[in-house]
Amino acid sequence: MSTARLSSKGQLIIPMPIRKAHGWDAGQELEVIDSEEGLFLKTKKPFRETSIDEVAGSLPCSGKARSLADMEQAIETGMKERHA
C-alpha cells in the first residue's frame, strides 16, 4: 500500500506507481468523491454525460434524406466490396 502526505497548501502527491498505472500526467483533472469510507478519485471525463435525445440531430446533414432500404443497400454493397 502506498501513502501520501498533504502539503501545507492542501496539495496531495499521488505516488508515481499509481499515476503510471492510471495513465495520469501533470494537469490531469480528477473528480473527488467524498464517501463514508473516505475519498474516491476518478478521472474527469472531458465532456459531460448526455443522452441520445440531447444529441440526436445535432450533426449537420447535406443532400437528400436516405431511406432505410438505401442504407441497408449501402451496407450490403460495402460488405461485398470488403470481403471480395
BAFI-3210 file (N, C-alpha, C; in Angstrom, 3 decimals, decimal comma, padded with zeros to 6 digits):
// residues 84
n [1|2|3|4|5|6|7|8|9|10|11|12|13|14|15|16|17|18|19|20|21|22|23|24|25|26|27|28|29|30|31|32|33|34|35|36|37|38|39|40|41|42|43|44|45|46|47|48|49|50|51|52|53|54|55|56|57|58|59|60|61|62|63|64|65|66|67|68|69|70|71|72|73|74|75|76|77|78|79|80|81|82|83|84]
n.u [000,836|000,525|001,436|000,516|001,217|-000,284|000,272|001,233|-000,154|-002,383|-002,107|-001,891|000,318|000,245|001,440|004,010|003,865|001,103|000,076|001,208|000,031|-002,597|-002,357|-002,094|-001,045|000,816|-001,376|-003,675|-007,132|-009,081|-011,963|-013,182|-014,630|-016,532|-017,071|-018,550|-016,569|-014,233|-012,193|-012,639|-010,988|-011,461|-011,004|-011,626|-014,106|-013,840|-016,097|-019,442|-021,861|-024,298|-027,585|-029,081|-031,235|-030,508|-028,464|-029,208|-029,644|-027,916|-025,738|-024,700|-026,432|-026,217|-027,574|-029,972|-032,433|-031,970|-033,458|-034,363|-034,053|-032,205|-029,963|-029,502|-028,877|-026,501|-024,850|-024,781|-023,511|-021,043|-020,055|-019,811|-017,815|-015,722|-015,206|-014,576]
n.v [-001,169|002,225|005,445|008,882|012,373|015,284|018,557|021,814|023,571|022,237|020,389|017,205|014,627|012,130|008,882|007,843|005,134|004,651|006,792|006,166|003,666|004,405|006,100|008,840|012,120|015,204|017,861|016,453|016,188|015,308|013,838|014,307|012,336|012,237|009,942|007,806|006,021|007,232|009,137|009,155|008,983|009,878|009,727|012,653|013,111|014,350|015,555|016,390|013,986|012,831|012,297|010,278|011,655|014,295|014,732|013,776|014,483|016,622|016,872|018,351|017,905|017,171|017,086|014,753|013,066|009,729|006,530|003,717|001,390|002,289|002,685|000,078|-001,198|000,141|-000,729|-003,485|-003,446|-002,340|-004,356|-006,491|-005,478|-005,239|-007,872|-009,147]
n.w [000,000|-000,829|000,497|001,014|001,485|002,781|001,740|003,118|001,603|000,921|-001,076|-002,644|-003,220|-005,493|-005,447|-007,759|-008,945|-008,855|-010,366|-012,855|-013,352|-013,805|-015,899|-015,498|-015,997|-015,427|-014,739|-015,146|-014,669|-011,911|-010,475|-007,250|-004,947|-002,121|000,407|002,939|003,575|002,859|000,557|-002,984|-005,988|-009,314|-012,796|-014,566|-016,969|-020,319|-021,407|-020,494|-019,390|-021,678|-023,107|-025,716|-026,756|-026,365|-028,187|-030,674|-034,044|-034,030|-035,695|-038,765|-041,860|-045,261|-048,559|-049,999|-047,982|-046,858|-047,302|-045,198|-046,669|-048,597|-046,955|-045,992|-048,391|-049,060|-046,971|-047,503|-050,023|-049,302|-047,595|-049,381|-051,075|-049,266|-048,524|-050,836]
ca.u [000,000|001,256|000,906|000,762|001,187|-000,926|001,180|000,653|-001,027|-003,525|-001,827|-001,622|001,140|-000,137|002,676|004,274|003,321|-000,352|-000,137|001,548|-000,970|-003,834|-002,050|-002,303|000,097|000,630|-002,514|-004,852|-008,207|-009,699|-013,135|-013,004|-015,934|-016,467|-017,984|-018,371|-015,339|-013,076|-012,246|-012,512|-010,522|-011,935|-010,613|-012,711|-014,390|-013,698|-017,404|-020,486|-022,652|-025,501|-028,457|-029,256|-032,207|-029,839|-027,522|-029,793|-029,893|-027,031|-024,753|-025,292|-026,678|-026,407|-028,071|-031,330|-032,573|-031,894|-034,418|-033,768|-033,657|-030,966|-028,872|-029,235|-028,208|-025,134|-024,126|-024,572|-022,508|-019,762|-019,623|-019,378|-016,529|-014,717|-014,907|-014,389]
ca.v [000,000|003,487|006,527|010,223|013,381|016,531|019,687|022,962|024,243|021,364|019,565|015,801|013,997|010,734|008,153|007,588|003,869|004,773|007,682|005,410|002,609|005,009|006,952|010,230|013,006|016,530|018,577|015,576|016,565|014,172|014,118|013,860|011,927|012,030|008,899|007,461|005,241|008,049|009,830|008,340|009,791|009,329|010,557|013,509|012,948|015,647|016,108|015,956|012,871|013,259|011,221|010,279|012,702|015,592|014,881|013,335|015,559|017,761|016,961|018,881|016,913|017,783|016,120|014,255|012,060|008,348|005,615|002,559|000,485|002,836|002,425|-001,363|-001,498|000,650|-001,636|-004,736|-003,182|-002,186|-005,669|-007,276|-004,923|-005,518|-009,307|-009,704]
ca.w [000,000|-000,901|001,324|000,503|002,543|002,400|001,963|003,823|000,632|000,647|-002,253|-002,375|-004,252|-005,703|-005,752|-009,171|-009,464|-009,030|-011,518|-014,077|-013,553|-014,297|-017,046|-015,100|-016,165|-014,832|-015,281|-015,222|-013,761|-011,234|-009,653|-005,866|-004,425|-000,675|000,870|004,351|003,720|002,511|-000,721|-004,190|-007,113|-010,574|-013,931|-015,031|-018,389|-020,982|-021,742|-019,574|-019,882|-022,389|-023,566|-027,163|-027,084|-026,363|-029,301|-031,942|-034,988|-033,804|-036,770|-039,990|-042,903|-046,575|-049,531|-049,742|-046,928|-047,330|-046,682|-044,555|-047,750|-049,166|-046,016|-045,990|-049,658|-048,954|-046,070|-048,247|-051,051|-048,616|-047,109|-050,545|-051,511|-048,248|-048,448|-052,188]
c.u [000,890|000,626|001,259|000,646|000,566|000,025|000,463|-000,284|-002,241|-003,332|-001,465|-000,814|000,739|001,124|002,779|003,708|001,807|-000,661|000,140|000,483|-002,264|-003,608|-002,276|-001,008|-000,193|-000,524|-003,776|-005,901|-008,857|-010,938|-012,844|-014,389|-015,764|-017,502|-017,720|-017,047|-014,083|-013,287|-012,017|-012,088|-010,901|-011,514|-011,812|-012,877|-014,328|-015,024|-018,421|-021,283|-023,942|-026,341|-028,593|-030,234|-031,561|-028,964|-028,084|-030,095|-028,963|-025,968|-025,412|-025,432|-026,863|-026,859|-029,443|-031,324|-032,560|-032,916|-033,661|-033,285|-032,360|-029,775|-028,508|-028,502|-026,753|-024,286|-023,806|-023,484|-021,129|-019,204|-019,110|-018,013|-015,424|-014,277|-014,728|-012,949]
c.v [001,244|004,498|007,858|011,195|014,647|017,683|020,807|023,748|023,392|020,490|018,150|015,238|012,534|009,986|007,767|006,255|003,931|005,664|006,945|004,357|003,156|005,907|008,428|011,006|014,330|017,236|017,751|016,040|015,306|014,659|013,561|013,594|011,571|010,981|008,628|006,745|006,026|008,753|008,855|009,282|009,100|010,273|011,345|013,316|014,308|016,315|015,615|014,819|013,393|012,040|011,321|011,368|014,081|015,805|014,464|014,546|016,745|017,908|017,494|017,785|017,654|016,704|015,618|013,186|010,675|007,499|004,478|001,565|000,960|002,511|000,946|-001,780|-001,036|-000,247|-002,932|-004,558|-003,066|-003,501|-006,529|-006,792|-005,280|-006,978|-009,953|-010,120]
c.w [000,000|000,040|000,666|001,662|001,979|002,725|002,711|002,910|000,279|-000,581|-001,828|-003,532|-004,326|-006,110|-007,235|-009,664|-009,715|-010,227|-012,823|-014,382|-014,148|-015,508|-016,749|-015,253|-015,478|-015,517|-015,395|-014,218|-013,211|-010,487|-008,266|-005,300|-002,957|-000,274|002,347|004,588|003,382|001,187|-001,865|-005,305|-008,410|-011,690|-014,433|-016,535|-019,069|-021,329|-020,724|-020,214|-020,517|-022,747|-025,079|-027,594|-027,164|-027,600|-030,658|-032,810|-034,832|-034,897|-038,032|-041,036|-044,219|-047,545|-049,140|-048,648|-047,552|-046,594|-046,010|-045,603|-048,408|-048,276|-045,982|-047,261|-049,620|-048,056|-046,795|-049,304|-050,415|-048,116|-048,250|-051,029|-050,539|-048,254|-049,807|-052,425]
res [m|s|t|a|r|l|s|s|k|g|q|l|i|i|p|m|p|i|r|k|a|h|g|w|d|a|g|q|e|l|e|v|i|d|s|e|e|g|l|f|l|k|t|k|k|p|f|r|e|t|s|i|d|e|v|a|g|s|l|p|c|s|g|k|a|r|s|l|a|d|m|e|q|a|i|e|t|g|m|k|e|r|h|a]
***
